[in-house]
Structure formats: structure tokens, C-alpha cells
Amino acid sequence: MTKGLKSVFGLSLFLLAACATSGGKFGKIYPGMTSDQVAQTMNKGPTKVNQFSEGYAAWYFGEDQCLLMQQDKVVAKNVTEEKAEIEAWGLGGMTRSQKAECIPPGYKSTAKVERTIETPFGTVKH
């Protein structure tokens, strides 16, 4: 590989890694931010809010991103995680997806886990 091509290839990998880890606007949210700061950063409010006791609230941005707020400040955040469980080289595969969930300490998780099976004949979700 020529030096110029190596540089372009290395820069491309760096940019892809930066995009994958940045998380867009959601990636700029950090613990301690107020609800006003979150709304400014995201350019919108949450699509759904679940209220809990002791000043906790879960703010959802779609189904794949959530913030746990307490007393109007971010205390945690979570995103949907996808993981390939089986790949069958052109014949299909199976992926496991655990939906984002934000719950206060002491509450039981109700996170949805979904498996998607892709075959040459179609896709099945369960």
C-alpha cells in the first residue's frame, strides 16, 4: 500500500471510530446537566417521561436512548445495545437487542430483549 493510500485509509478508520463513539447530540449529555441544558443540547424535549418517587424521572428520546433524572439533573444514561449472536456467512444470522431503560435504584428492570433471526427466506423477531 502506498503512503498516501495508507494515510487516507487510517484517516477513514479514525473518522468511522469517532462517529461510532460520539453518539451525536446524545453523546454530549453528561451527569449533572439540568433538564434545560439537556433540552438545549438535544434541540428538543423527551418523547416520553416516566415519573418515579424521590424526584426520579426517566426521559426517553425514541426507544433507543434514555436519561435518568433526579431533582432536575442527569444522574445516568442508557442506550439500546445490539449484539450479533450468530453469523452464518451469507445464510443469515441472529442479533440480540436490549432496549434502553432508565430506572432508579431499587426498581425492577422491565427491559425488553428482542432477538432477530435473519434467513434467506425472511426475518423473524421474537
C-alpha positions as CSV (number, residue, x, y, z in Angstrom):
1,M,0.0,0.0,0.0
2,T,1.4,3.4,-0.9
3,K,2.0,6.0,1.9
4,G,-0.9,8.3,0.6
5,L,-3.3,5.4,0.5
6,K,-2.3,4.3,4.0
7,S,-2.9,7.9,5.3
8,V,-6.4,8.0,3.7
9,F,-7.2,4.5,5.0
10,G,-6.0,5.5,8.5
11,L,-8.0,8.7,8.5
12,S,-11.1,6.9,7.3
13,L,-10.8,4.4,10.2
14,F,-10.3,7.2,12.6
15,L,-13.4,9.1,11.4
16,L,-15.5,6.0,11.4
17,A,-14.5,5.3,15.0
18,A,-15.2,8.9,16.0
19,C,-18.7,8.7,14.5
20,A,-19.4,5.4,16.2
21,T,-18.4,6.6,19.7
22,S,-19.6,10.2,19.6
23,G,-23.3,9.3,19.9
24,G,-24.3,12.5,18.2
25,K,-26.2,15.0,20.4
26,F,-27.0,12.3,23.0
27,G,-23.3,11.7,23.3
28,K,-22.8,15.2,24.6
29,I,-25.1,14.6,27.6
30,Y,-23.3,14.1,30.9
31,P,-24.2,13.6,34.6
32,G,-25.1,16.8,36.4
33,M,-26.7,18.6,33.4
34,T,-30.0,20.2,34.1
35,S,-33.2,19.5,32.2
36,D,-32.9,22.8,30.4
37,Q,-29.3,22.0,29.3
38,V,-30.4,18.6,28.0
39,A,-33.3,20.2,26.0
40,Q,-30.9,22.7,24.5
41,T,-28.3,20.1,23.7
42,M,-30.9,17.7,22.1
43,N,-32.8,20.6,20.4
44,K,-36.0,19.0,21.8
45,G,-37.6,17.5,24.9
46,P,-38.1,13.8,25.5
47,T,-40.6,11.8,23.6
48,K,-41.7,10.0,26.8
49,V,-41.3,10.6,30.5
50,N,-41.8,8.0,33.3
51,Q,-42.1,9.6,36.8
52,F,-40.8,7.7,39.9
53,S,-40.7,8.5,43.6
54,E,-37.9,10.5,45.3
55,G,-37.7,13.0,42.4
56,Y,-36.6,10.5,39.8
57,A,-37.8,10.6,36.1
58,A,-36.8,8.6,33.1
59,W,-36.6,10.7,29.9
60,Y,-36.8,8.7,26.7
61,F,-35.6,10.0,23.3
62,G,-37.3,7.5,21.0
63,E,-36.9,3.9,22.0
64,D,-33.1,3.7,21.9
65,Q,-31.9,6.5,24.3
66,C,-32.9,7.4,27.8
67,L,-31.7,9.6,30.7
68,L,-32.3,9.0,34.4
69,M,-33.0,12.4,36.0
70,Q,-33.2,13.2,39.7
71,Q,-34.1,16.6,41.1
72,D,-33.9,18.0,37.6
73,K,-30.3,16.7,36.9
74,V,-29.0,13.9,34.8
75,V,-27.7,11.0,37.0
76,A,-27.4,8.3,34.4
77,K,-28.0,7.5,30.7
78,N,-28.5,4.3,28.7
79,V,-28.8,3.3,25.0
80,T,-30.2,0.3,23.2
81,E,-27.5,-2.4,22.8
82,E,-27.3,-4.7,19.9
83,K,-25.1,-7.7,19.7
84,A,-24.6,-10.3,16.9
85,E,-25.0,-13.7,18.5
86,I,-24.7,-15.9,15.4
87,E,-23.5,-15.0,11.9
88,A,-23.8,-17.6,9.1
89,W,-21.8,-16.1,6.3
90,G,-24.5,-15.2,3.8
91,L,-27.1,-17.6,5.2
92,G,-28.4,-15.2,7.8
93,G,-27.7,-14.7,11.5
94,M,-29.2,-13.8,14.8
95,T,-28.9,-10.5,16.7
96,R,-29.9,-9.7,20.3
97,S,-31.2,-6.2,21.1
98,Q,-31.7,-4.9,24.6
99,K,-33.8,-1.8,24.7
100,A,-32.6,1.3,26.6
101,E,-34.0,1.5,30.1
102,C,-33.5,4.1,32.9
103,I,-34.8,3.1,36.3
104,P,-33.9,4.4,39.8
105,P,-32.1,2.2,42.3
106,G,-34.4,-0.4,43.9
107,Y,-36.8,-0.7,41.0
108,K,-37.1,-3.9,39.0
109,S,-36.0,-3.9,35.4
110,T,-38.6,-4.3,32.7
111,A,-36.1,-4.0,29.8
112,K,-37.2,-5.7,26.6
113,V,-34.8,-8.1,24.9
114,E,-35.6,-8.8,21.3
115,R,-33.9,-11.4,19.1
116,T,-33.9,-11.0,15.3
117,I,-33.2,-14.1,13.1
118,E,-32.4,-13.4,9.5
119,T,-32.6,-16.2,7.0
120,P,-32.5,-16.3,3.2
121,F,-36.3,-16.8,3.5
122,G,-37.1,-13.8,5.7
123,T,-36.7,-12.2,9.1
124,V,-38.3,-13.4,12.3
125,K,-38.4,-11.2,15.5
126,H,-39.1,-12.6,19.0
